[in-house]
């Protein structure tokens, strides 16, 4: 399913082979709540969000706590986000694709730890295709 329209995203989307996400709904109820679905394959990720496969549908605007596991990393990234879209994935082993927008980065409650952004940028530099990095409009250390 290739998109041929105008790209509206400001962040580079890239794949991290073997990465997975586990999620649980709204962190407001309890931190002890179990993760509803674990080890969902990540299709792509960016500084602003993640797209992954799921066996279960998720309603738009559902608040999630995500644990993003990357091969070779000992500690998963914990990110807060909101479901922006969910679509049926016909004829595939995972029935749904889910798109989650990360909450802003900062020190306030319900914001993501700024160190996670640094980590995602490092993954971007490692896993994004060279031609994607050339079109990156964000500042880098070399500018």
C-alpha positions in Angstrom: 0.0 0.0 0.0 2.1 2.9 -1.3 1.1 6.5 -0.7 1.6 8.7 -3.7 0.2 12.0 -2.3 1.9 14.9 -0.7 4.0 13.9 2.4 2.6 15.9 5.3 4.9 14.4 8.0 7.7 16.5 9.3 9.7 13.5 10.6 11.6 10.8 8.7 9.9 7.4 9.0 12.4 4.5 9.2 12.4 0.8 9.9 14.3 -0.9 12.7 14.5 -4.6 11.8 13.2 -6.9 14.5 11.7 -4.1 16.7 8.5 -4.6 18.5 6.0 -2.7 20.7 3.9 -3.7 23.7 1.1 -1.4 24.7 -1.4 -0.7 27.4 -4.3 1.7 27.4 -4.5 4.9 29.4 -1.8 5.3 32.1 -4.4 7.2 34.2 -6.0 4.1 35.7 -3.1 2.2 37.1 0.6 1.8 36.4 0.2 -1.9 37.4 -2.2 -2.6 34.5 -0.8 -5.4 32.3 0.2 -4.7 28.7 -2.7 -5.7 26.5 -0.8 -7.0 23.6 2.9 -7.7 23.5 5.6 -8.0 20.8 3.7 -6.3 18.0 6.0 -5.9 15.0 6.9 -2.2 14.3 6.5 -1.3 10.6 8.1 2.1 11.0 8.9 4.7 13.6 9.8 8.4 13.6 10.5 11.1 16.2 6.8 11.8 16.2 5.2 8.4 16.2 5.1 4.7 15.4 3.2 2.4 13.0 2.8 -1.2 14.1 0.8 -4.4 13.5 -1.7 -5.7 16.0 -4.2 -8.5 16.4 -6.6 -6.2 18.1 -8.2 -3.0 16.9 -7.7 0.2 18.8 -10.1 3.2 18.9 -8.9 6.5 17.6 -7.9 8.9 20.4 -7.1 6.0 22.8 -4.2 7.1 25.1 -1.5 4.4 25.2 1.7 3.6 27.1 4.1 2.0 24.7 7.2 -0.2 25.4 9.4 -0.1 22.3 11.9 -2.9 22.1 14.9 -2.7 19.8 17.2 -5.6 19.2 20.5 -5.0 20.9 19.1 -2.6 23.4 18.7 -3.8 27.0 16.0 -1.4 28.1 12.9 -0.7 26.1 11.8 2.9 25.4 8.7 3.8 27.3 6.6 6.3 25.3 3.2 7.9 25.8 1.0 8.4 22.8 -2.4 8.6 21.2 -4.0 6.4 18.5 -4.4 8.5 15.4 -5.6 5.8 13.1 -6.3 2.1 12.9 -7.1 0.1 9.8 -7.9 -3.4 8.9 -5.0 -5.4 7.4 -6.8 -7.9 5.1 -5.3 -11.3 4.4 -2.4 -10.9 6.8 -1.4 -12.7 10.0 -1.8 -9.5 12.0 -5.3 -8.2 11.4 -4.7 -4.4 12.0 -2.2 -1.6 11.4 -2.2 1.0 14.1 -0.7 4.6 13.9 0.3 6.3 17.2 1.4 9.9 17.6 3.8 10.3 20.5 3.0 12.9 23.2 5.3 15.9 23.2 8.7 15.6 24.8 9.3 17.5 28.1 9.4 17.3 31.9 5.7 17.7 32.5 3.3 14.9 33.4 2.0 13.1 30.3 5.0 14.2 28.3 7.7 11.8 27.1 11.2 11.9 28.5 13.5 14.1 26.4 16.2 11.5 26.5 13.9 9.2 24.5 14.0 11.7 21.6 17.8 11.6 21.7 17.6 7.8 21.5 15.1 7.9 18.6 17.4 10.4 16.7 20.3 8.0 17.2 18.2 5.1 15.8 17.2 7.4 12.9 20.8 8.1 12.0 21.6 4.4 12.2 18.6 2.9 10.4 17.2 5.6 8.0 18.2 5.3 4.4 21.0 7.7 3.3 18.7 9.5 0.9 16.1 10.1 3.7 18.8 11.8 5.8 19.8 14.2 3.0 16.3 15.6 2.9 16.0 16.0 6.7 15.1 19.6 7.5 16.1 19.3 11.2 19.4 20.6 12.5 22.2 18.2 13.0 25.6 18.5 14.8 27.3 19.1 11.4 25.2 22.3 10.6 
